Amino acid sequence: MKSLYLTICLAAAGVAHAQTEVTPITDPKLKVIVSALGESWLQRPTGPSDAALLLSSTPGYSVAQAGGVSGLPFINGLGDDRLKIRIDGMEITSACANHMNAPLSYLDPTQVGRIEVLAGVTPVSAGGDSIGGTITVQSSAPQFAETAGQLRTSGRVTLSGRSNGEAVNGGVSAGIASDTLSFGYSTAYARGHSYEDGDGNRVLGSLYESINQSAVLAMRDQDQQLTVRAGVQHIPYQGFPNQYMDMTDNTGKFVNADYLRRFGWGALEANLYWQRTDHEMGFFSPERPGTMPMVTHGRNLGYALKATLPVSDAVRLRVGQEYHTFRLEDFWPAVSGSMMMGPNTYVNIHNGQRDRIAVYGEAETVHNAQWTSLLGARWESVRMDAGAVQPYSTAMMNAADAAAATAFNARDRHQRDGNLDLTALARYEADAMTTLELAAARKTRSPNLYERYAWGRGTMAMTMTNWFGDGNGYVGNIDLKPETAYTLAFTAHWHGGAGAQAWFVKLNPYINRVQDYIDVDVLGQFTPYGKQSTATLLRFANHDARLYGANLSWSVPLAASLKFNGNAAYTRGKRSDGGGDLYHVMPRNALLTLEHASGAWTNQLEAKLVARKDHADARRLEPQTGGYGLLNARGNYQWQKNLRVSVGVSNLLDKLYADPMAGVYLSGLQRQGGTLQALPGYGRSLDIGLTLTF
C-alpha cells in the first residue's frame, strides 16, 4: 500500500479564520506525500452531510456507502476497522454489528477544522491497531484574541441544500475569547429524504436525520494550552438500503481533554477521553416495514501521552504511551407474540471487552540538506473477552442458535495478542523540483469484537452481523489471528512554480502483503426475503492476501486563471491462496477538474470516471458494476469578505449508475421483489449553499 499524507484545512466551509494557539510540535515532519490537490475542492457549493465524503478528491480514497451520514472510508482497498480514525484524539469504536455508527458519523462536516490522512506506511506515533492507515480529524480550533485586554467574538452560519432527496444541512457556531481564555459552541443539523437514481426512481429506505452539538473551553499561556471539549450527537433515524436493518436511534456523548506543554527539553502532549453510544436498530419508515428491536451500548475510554525530545539539531525523538478500552453490550429484546423472536432476549455480545495498551518510539533524523529519515517501533498488547450468551429460545425454530450458544458458552473466550509495528521512511530532495521517497512498514490489527464473538448460526441471526452491505450473513471466529501487513511504497514528487503558476505531479506505486488477512469461508446459502436471489452464510477466517496498485495526482496551470487538477487510482486485491478477489476494492478511477478563477468567482467543471468492476468477490457474490462517467458543475461567489454563495449541479447528465462500493439494494428487494441488484447511485441534483461569517 501507499503512504499518503494529505492535510486539509477546513473552516467555515472553506473560509479560514485567523487564529492563534499553542500549536502541537510533536508530529513527524517526514511523511510520504502523494496527494495534494490544494484547497480548490473546498469551494464546492454544498458540503456533504457525511464527513467521510470530505476526502473524496483524494487519490486511492473511496467510501463504502451506508446511511446518509455513516459512510465507511477506504484507502487503497483497506478500510473501516483496518483504518485508525481519531477525532480530536479520541478513538471511537463502532458499537453496532452493522457499523452504522462508524467513527466519522459522530462529527458533522461543518464542525471539521482539519483532516490528516496517512495510508499504509504511517509513523508509529500516528497510531496502531490498523493496517490501512490513519485518519485524524480535528474539529475547529479554539480562537483567542491577539492582544491582552481585547475581547474577540466570532460566528459562522452555513446553510446548504440538495434537490435530490430534498436534503438540507446547516451549521451555526459562535465563540468569545480573550487572549488566554476561549469558549465556543457549535450545532449542526442534517436531514434528507430518500434520494432518486438516474431514472427518477426513489431508492427506498435512504432517508436520515442527524443533530450534533459541541462546546469547547480552552485556556492558555505562553507555554501551555488546555482544551476541553464536550458534545452530544442524536440521530433519530437513518435508513440503510444495503442492510437488513435501519437505525431507529443513536445517541453519542463525549468529553475530551487535550493538554499541550512546551518545556526547555521539548514538548509534552496528553489526551484523555470518554465516549458513550446508545444505539438502536429496527424499522421506522413505511418504505421498509418490519418489527425487530436491537439494542447496543458501547463505551470508549482512553488516554494518550506523547513527548518530543530534540536530541540534537539533527535528531528528534518521539516517545509515547497509549491506552484504550472498549466495552460492548449487544442484545435483541423479544418481540411480543413472535414464535421465532422470543420469549427470551437474544444476547448477541455480553460484556464484550477489548483493551489495548501501547508504547512506541521513533526518531526523525535530518542527515543533510538532501536526506531525511524516520524510524519507529510500536508494541501493543490487545486483550479481548466476552461473557455468556443466550438465544431467543431453545425451540425447534431456534435450534441452530441454541446449539451455537451452548458451544460458545463452553469455550474459553479470552484472547491476548502481542502486536509489533515497524516503520522506516526516507526522503531524498534531489533538487528544487524533485522529491523521492521510499517507505516500508510492518503493521498489525487485531480482530474486532464481532469478528471474534458473533456466535449465532441461524440464518436470521447471521444476517444481523454485516457491515459490508453485501446481503450475506456472518458468524465470528474466536480463534482468529491478528492481521499483519508488510508494505512497500515509493513516491516521486515533481513540483515547481509559485502562486497561481504553481504545479505538481505525484506518482505513488505500492505493494502490500497481508498475512492472516481476515476474510471469510463459505458455510452455506440462503434466499433473502424468500425472493429470487441467493446470498451466502460466511464465517470469518484468516487467509493471506496481497494488494498492489498506484496513484497519480497533479495540478497544472493552463492559463493565468485556469487550472487542470486531477488524480487517478488503480488498486487490485487478491487472496494469496488462489481464493480470488477481495471485497470492496475500488476499480480504476479518475477525477478530472477544470478550475477557473476570476475575481470573486471560482468555477469548476468536474468529470468522475470509474471503470467497470469485473474483479468481484465470488464468495460474497459481490455484484459486478458497469463503468460510468459523472459530470459535475459548480460555482462559488465570494461576496466581500464574509459571505460566500455557491451553486452547482451534481450528475449533470442524470446518469444511471451503481457505485461499486455501495453494496446491494436490499430495501428494494424486500419491497419490490425480483432479483438482488447493486445499489443505484444518486441521480441529478441541484445544490446550493451559503456561508456567512462574522
C-alpha positions, -999 to +999 in steps of 0.1 A: +000+000+000+010+036-004+019+060+022-003+090+019-004+123+037-030+149+030-036+178+052-068+198+045-077+229+065-115+233+067-130+263+083-164+279+075-168+255+046-136+268+030-134+303+046-105+303+070-104+323+103-072+338+117-064+321+150-036+320+175-029+290+197-002+269+212+002+245+183+014+209+186+050+205+176+052+167+181+040+154+147+066+139+124+077+163+096+086+134+074+055+119+058+054+105+023+033+130+004+015+116-026-017+137-029-024+173-026-050+189-049-048+221-029-079+236-014-099+244-045-122+215-039-132+231-006-151+257-026-178+232-036-213+247-032-226+224-005-207+203+020-218+167+022-238+155+052-213+127+057-178+136+070-164+106+053-171+122+019-149+153+027-119+134+013-135+122-019-109+141-040-080+121-026-065+095-049-069+060-037-097+070-013-132+058-016-163+055+006-185+024+011-220+038+011-241+032+042-267+056+056-268+093+048-241+102+074-224+069+080-202+060+051-172+038+057-138+052+044-114+030+024-078+037+013-062+016-014-086-013-008-084-013+030-110+004+052-134+006+081-117-011+111-084-015+092-080+023+094-072+041+126-097+070+129-092+096+156-114+126+163-097+152+185-076+124+198-105+101+206-107+066+193-143+057+187-153+021+180-184+011+161-209-001+186-231-019+161-230-053+143-236-033+111-211-005+119-240+020+114-223+043+140-189+045+123-164+069+139-168+097+113-206+097+117-201+114+151-189+147+135-208+169+111-187+182+082-195+218+092-177+211+125-145+198+109-114+220+111-086+198+098-082+163+084-050+144+080-049+111+060-019+088+062-021+055+044-002+022+048+033+034+058+024+056+087+046+068+116+041+047+147+032+079+166+001+082+143-015+051+159-015+014+159-040-015+156-045-007+119-030-019+086-046+006+061-036+039+076-048+067+099-074+094+095-070+122+121-099+147+124-097+178+144-128+200+150-125+238+146-096+250+168-104+274+197-097+311+188-081+336+210-078+374+210-044+385+196-036+410+223-042+413+260-072+433+272-092+426+240-123+405+237-128+386+205-162+374+192-168+353+161-196+334+145-205+314+114-237+303+097-236+276+070-267+266+050-269+242+021-294+222+002-296+194-024-327+189-046-322+151-048-337+138-016-347+173-006-317+173+017-308+202+039-277+208+060-270+237+084-245+247+110-241+275+135-211+283+156-201+311+179-172+320+201-160+345+226-124+348+238-097+368+255-060+363+248-059+335+274-094+321+276-117+309+248-152+294+247-170+282+216-203+264+208-214+247+176-245+229+164-253+212+131-284+197+116-287+174+086-318+158+071-326+141+038-355+121+023-348+091+002-329+100-029-336+092-066-315+074-091-307+085-126-341+071-138-360+090-113-368+060-091-367+065-054-341+044-036-362+031-007-351+035+029-323+060+023-337+089+045-319+102+075-317+129+102-287+139+124-281+165+151-247+174+165-238+198+194-205+205+209-188+231+232-151+238+237-133+256+265-096+264+261-071+281+284-035+290+275-004+309+284+029+313+266+040+277+271+009+256+275-027+251+265-056+231+279-086+223+257-117+206+269-145+196+245-179+180+253-207+172+230-237+151+221-250+136+189-285+124+182-296+105+151-334+099+154-334+078+123-312+067+094-321+043+066-296+017+053-309+004+019-280-020+017-286-036+052-313-058+066-319-033+094-323+005+098-311+028+126-340+039+148-319+059+173-283+067+181-272+089+209-235+096+214-219+116+242-183+125+248-159+145+270-123+151+257-094+169+273-062+178+255-031+193+271+000+207+254+031+219+273+064+232+260+095+227+281+131+235+277+138+199+268+109+195+243+072+192+244+045+170+260+010+162+248-016+145+268-051+135+258-079+119+280-113+110+266-146+092+274-173+084+249-206+065+251-230+053+225-266+041+230-278+026+197-310+010+185-319-007+152-352-017+138-376-002+112-392+032+112-405+040+077-434+028+055-408+024+028-394-005+048-418-021+073-408-047+099-405-054+136-373-065+153-357-043+180-319-045+186-301-025+212-264-018+217-245+001+243-208+009+238-182+028+258-148+041+248-123+053+274-086+061+269-056+083+271-025+091+250+008+106+261+034+118+237+067+136+243+091+151+217+127+153+227+152+172+204+182+151+209+203+174+187+198+199+159+195+169+135+176+143+155+142+145+171+130+116+192+093+109+200+081+085+226+046+077+237+023+055+256-015+049+250-044+030+265-078+024+250-106+003+264-139-006+247-170-022+264-200-035+244-234-049+253-255-061+223-289-076+228-322-081+210-354-077+230-380-103+225-409-094+201-443-100+218-463-127+200-434-139+178-427-176+178-392-170+165-380-138+182-389-148+218-397-154+246-362-146+258-339-117+250-313-127+224-279-119+239-255-113+210-225-099+228-225-097+266-197-078+285-176-075+254-141-063+263-113-050+241-084-034+259-053-021+242-021-008+258+008+005+236+042+020+238+063+034+209+093+054+200+105+069+167+135+090+156+134+116+128+169+125+115+180+152+091+212+137+077+220+166+054+203+190+031+190+162+009+184+132+031+159+128+059+148+095+076+122+083+101+125+051+120+099+038+145+087+008+165+055+003+184+043-026+207+007-032+216-010-057+238-046-064+229-068-083+254-103-094+244-131-113+262-169-117+262-194-132+286-220-159+282-248-155+257-283-169+250-307-174+220-343-163+218-353-198+228-343-235+226-374-244+205-370-261+171-371-227+152-341-216+171-323-249+173-292-237+153-288-207+176-294-228+208-267-252+198-243-224+189-249-206+222-241-238+241-209-243+222-199-207+226-205-206+264-184-237+268-154-221+251-125-202+267-132-168+251-103-148+265-077-138+238-045-118+241-025-106+211+010-091+211+014-068+181+046-052+167+046-023+142+078-012+125+081+018+101+110+031+080+108+061+057+134+080+038+132+112+017+156+125-008+155+160-021+171+155-055+168+192-065+145+221-061+118+204-083+122+167-074+115+148-042+118+110-040+105+090-010+108+053-001+088+037+028+084+003+043+063-009+072+050-038+093+015-031+106-008-052+127-045-052+136-063-075+160-099-086+152-129-066+164-154-080+189-179-091+163-152-108+142-143-129+172-175-132+192-206-130+169-219-166+175-254-171+160-257-198+134-294-194+124-298-176+091-316-146+106-290-142+134-261-144+109-276-117+086-277-093+116-239-092+116-230-075+084-212-041+080-203-049+043-236-041+026-235-073+007-267-090+018-249-120+033-247-134+068-217-137+091-205-156+122-174-149+142-143-170+150-128-169+184-095-183+171-088-155+146-053-143+144-043-106+141-037-093+105-001-084+097+006-062+067+040-058+051+040-027+029+065-011+005+057+022-012+076+047-034+067+083-042+081+106-069+070+142-065+078+168-091+068+204-084+076+240-093+063+275-098+047+298-073+013+313-066-012+308-095+016+292-116+024+265-090+023+230-104+030+194-092+028+158-104+030+129-079+032+092-087+029+065-060+032+028-066+028+004-037+025-032-027+010-047+004+012-083+016-012-091+044-006-122+065-037-137+082-060-112+064-094-116+080-116-128+051-143-155+050-151-191+044-184-201+029-207-222+051-239-223+031-265-203+011-300-188+017-327-168-001-331-132+012-367-124+019-377-155+001-372-137-032-355-148-065-319-142-052-292-161-034-269-149-006-242-168+014-236-176+050-200-169+059-175-174+088-147-150+094-113-168+087-077-159+082-063-161+047-032-144+033-038-116+008-020-091-013-029-057-026-010-035-051-016-005-072-006+031-080-019+066-075-013+096-096-022+132-089-015+165-105-022+202-107-012+221-138-019+258-147-032+261-183-036+299-182-034+328-157-068+319-143-073+283-154-060+251-138-063+214-147-064+193-115-069+156-112-060+122-099-062+086-110-060+054-090-056+017-095-059-009-068-060-047-071-066-070-041-065-108-042-062-138-019-027-153-020-041-189-018-059-186-051-092-178-034-100-150-058-106-112-054-110-093-022-142-075-014-147-037-015-118-029-038-125+002-060-119-004-097-098+020-118-110+056-114-100+092-122-112+126-112-106+154-137-112+190-128-110+223-148-109+252-124-114+288-134-109+318-111-118+354-119-121+380-092-147+368-067-158+339-089-144+303-087-159+278-111-153+241-116-162+215-142-155+181-129-156+146-145-156+115-124-147+084-143-150+048-129-142+016-148-163-015-149-159-036-117-151-070-132-129-082-103-155-091-077-155-113-046-172-145-056-175-157-020-197-128-012-215-128-045-203-093-050-221-077-080-202-065-110-209-029-119-207-012-152-182+016-159-196+052-158-187+088-160-204+116-140-202+153-149-205+179-121-205+217-125-202+242-096-195+278-090-188+300-059-190+337-055-172+354-026-193+385-016-169+409+001-151+392+030-177+373+050-203+359+026-200+331+001-227+320-022-225+288-042-245+268-067-239+236-086-253+206-104-242+171-095-246+143-120-254+169-146-264+143-173-286+124-148-266+092-154-280+059-141-252+040-124-242+018-095-213+028-072-190-003-070-185+004-032-222+007-024-232-030-020-266-044-028-302-029-028-318-049+000-346-025+008-356-026-029-356-064-029-378-066+002-404-042-012-403-048-049-391-084-053-372-096-083-335-103-081-309-088-059-292-058-077-264-034-070-275-003-051-282+026-075-263+059-071-276+094-069-293+110-099-290+147-109-292+172-081-292+210-079-270+220-050-270+254-033-251+268-004-244+299+017-217+307+043-218+338+064-190+347+089-189+375+114 
